[in-house]
Amino acid sequence: MIPAKAIEKLRRRLGREARVEVEGGGEEVRSVTVRATAAPHLEHALRWAQEARVEAYLDLIEGEVARDMDGLFLDARGLDRVVAIDPTSLVVTVEAGVRVGALEKALGEQGFTLGPVPPSVRERPLLFWLLDRDAGWGSGTTAIGNGAIGLAGLFPSGEAFDARKTPRSATGPSLAKFLLGAEGFFAIPTSVTLGVRRKPESRRLGAYRVPDAGAGLALMREIVSKGLKAAHLNLLDGAASRAFLKKDDCVLIVGFEGSPTVAPVAEEVARDLILARRGADLGSALAEEWIAGEAEAVRAALDERYTAALSWSNAEDFHRRVRRALGADADALRTVFGQAAVDGLQAVAAVAEGARTDKTRAEVLRVAEEAGAPLLHEVRAGHSIPVDRAAEYGEALGWLAEIGERLDPAGIYQGAVW
Amino acid sequence: MRLREEADPKTVAALGRIVGKAHVSTRKLDRISYSHDLWPLTLIWMFGDEVHTPPDVIVWPESTEQVSAVLRYAQKHDHPVIPYGAGSGVCGGALPVRGGIIVDLKRMNRVLELDKTANVVRVQPGMMGQDFENWLNDRGYTQGNFPSSIYCSSVGGWAATRAAGQYSSKYGKFEDMVRGLEVVLPSGEVYRTPERAAGLPITGINDLFVGSEGTLGVFTELAVRVHPYPEARRLRGVQFPTMHAGLEAMRKIMQAGLSPMVLRLYDELDTYLVGSGQGDGFFKKLLAGAKKHDGHEEKRVLGKPREHSPSILREASRALRRKAVGGVLNYATLLNKAFDLTLKECLLVLGFEGDPRHIEAEEKLALELSKEEGGVDLGTAPGERWLRKRHSVSYRLSIVYDQGIFADTIEVAITWDKLEALYHAMREAVAPEALIMAHFSHAYPEGCSIYFTFAAAGANPKTNWKQYGLIWRKAMDACDAAGGTISHHHGVGYSKALWMDRELGGATPLLLAAKGALDPKGLHNPSKLGFDMAKVPQWAPLAGGRG
């Protein structure tokens, strides 16, 4: 419980610009929410929490943080300004609370884009995308945090930082990547500088039937190993094809964007490769349909899905094992492979609506562990579930916690999703 | 030359029990050899017969278990530990500034496994870069990192410093290639970071260790993503009327989504020296000091091979050249201005590798974009010449120092919008003290690195470090003021430590927290990355440079 006097002190520090909402009344309140519209509001709130010894939580989405807890909730969604778009360097500096869709719109008005945005994060604050493990099941992009070239934020102590904006550096560890990879445990990002792209002049798409998931995976691997940078590269297994494309076979979607001089050639090289490996051309319309309908497909799969990190060595094995484990229910799990790079990819396994069972979950987790395919992300009942960090980090959890303690003298900050 | 005390016999015996007696040394020669890396300042010391930072003892472990045992022993007895790869760092990152145990990893130099399906190789940190590349080439793969130090740098060192190679615009920096690490923490605990493919969300733990320059532990194994050896390669040279035009072309090429393996623009002076020197570059021009002979580089003096010159003539000619070159370099401001006024054109080296049809299209677009900026296609010769000669310059430094001159390189980076301002600010800052030139390489869609080379002649080898320190201070201050990063790929080590606070922009508490959690006694590679700067010894040249 927080003394009312302490709340008054918080209000005085924040001034009129930040809204302060309390739950409970009288001499003590249960929780207080600070709706920040500028980074200093968060800074003041954190410093206050340190002094008052009030636990603080970063609230990324209304209702995501359990409200049966006492403490200070920091709502950063009011930090929603696009600070600067630099058309020369193709970077945007933006406050972390801006909605991804709104940012994409602002960029679009000037002829830029973030690239393929996972439909699942379009309505979320950028901060959520930065800290969440969900790379989306699109393709041709990467986890958004990997593209950050500048990061400003606050440590739990309230100390602010603003790391130098640079395309690359060698000045010690990449602290921005460490912070973003730690999902907001060590600091709250308040603004970020990201690379953007010009809207592509040309797009070439293709959809191909492939004999089976193994053949499709081998083709994805060949395409990325050749150094072809596909903007869209997805493999839908039979269950996913049936659900999302009304096709009975595994379907490989390949698309290239960019200059009319290069994109068609890249598409031709990929196409020749696929046809030489017994792929059958299903036409570009099907690929257009997949990309246009991707958002809808994702929404259908938002309720329950599992994202596993795979290598090219274990991807096929993972898929086969999961299907075998689910037996007659295998078609309830629709797997889309994406985010392909030279050394691996991810599988997003979405459970058909109404088919969610504890058995499915248990089998997916068991098989992921057996196949050596760590689970990156899990969504259940529409909510992101923290992954098993003990399994993922092992003994590092101890010293990671110690790093956290050193940045948080009063031990009040509970992070975003840890 | 007097060295400070070596490790006591008890320590030597204990380390011998861990790694074997034959793999521990306190010999004077070894201690001198490991008292420095390739930081040019240490060359200045050497030419002044000075040894400032000898280790107490050197060990050569051959396994993770041995490294772990050495670290446990060091922790228990409060010995500083300095992980040592190949000693090719140019920032003093491997200097044992507080003595201690050098843990040289060269015996851990094997490739453990290549998974050809996964495109992942597991390699020990002490493997030399070129050996690693050769091993992969023999099996149809390449690792994509080609620093000019590739013959004398190690894979572990690349990860420790976030190194970059000449093909970084295509393959990324080495930090982009490391999937996972096995690291022995200062406590002796062995930890494996979670591995991730390149496109997936990061856990951040790898990123804490990569670039930590031995301050947070010792790498004992690396999982590195590799690429099938490219089917084809295309190289060209393009001449631009101005440096600005060349930079615009570079920017457009990177922002068009192209992935050149090399994209390197020489400024006016560097273009002149590279071009007229048939690719041999700056140091050859400066000294006329080397000539290809039967496939080997052989030093020549006054046009005759060294072995045919009587020693008195040799010394006389060396003195004359030193005086002549040194005399010219003493007028650095004038020299720089003269070159500014007379030289205008810049050379871009452009190259692609990969699928033949794809790279042909990429090259076509790159040439179109270059033409829009006034670029003139010079054909394949300049690019191929660059490929043949690309490593030569880096191995001439000691020849230069032998002539009484000192030289060094400074690599910074910034976004495209501030790139030219950074170039001019740093050049202006250094120009009164040294002849300075640069090339632009390691280009990305968002920005680019500038690689400066400077040369100056000091009056006295014993005090050259003062002038050297002054040049660095001016350069780093100018970089900081212009908003650039103080290092793109050489790392921080000792030489840039003073600027780390400003570089991190308030994020220092995080670095300190990590150090405090993992190495509470501060024993691992002390006084690097800006840690423990209060304990920096008085001989520190940058302390002198502070003025």
Interface residues (C-beta under 8 A of the other chain):
Chain A: D86 T88 S89 L90 V91 D132 R133 D134 A135 T141 T142 A143 G145 N146 I149 A152 F155 S157 E159 A160 F161 D162 A163 R164 K165 T166 P167 R168 S169 A170 T171 G172 P173 S174 L175 K177 F178 L179 L180 G181 A182 F186 A187 G195 R197 R198 R221 S225 K226 G227 L228 K229 E257 G258 S259 T261 V262 V265 A266 E268 V269 A309 L310 S311 W312 S313 Q339 A340 A341 V342 D343 G344 L345 Q346 P374 L376 H377 E392 Y393 G394 E395 A396 W399 L400 E402 I403 G404 R406 L407
Chain B: D115 T117 A118 N119 V120 T161 R162 A163 A164 K170 K173 E175 R179 L185 E189 Y191 R192 T193 P194 R196 A197 A198 G199 L200 P201 I202 T203 G204 I205 D207 L208 F209 V210 G211 S212 E213 L216 R225 V226 H227 P228 P230 R251 Q255 A256 G257 L258 S259 E353 G354 D355 R357 H358 E360 A361 E362 K364 L365 E368 A413 I414 T415 W416 D417 H442 Y444 P445 E446 G447 C448 S449 G483 G484 T485 I486 S487 H488 H489 H490 G491 V492 K496 M500 E503 L504 G505 G506 A507 P509 L510 L511 L512 A513 A514 G516 A517 L518 L529 G530
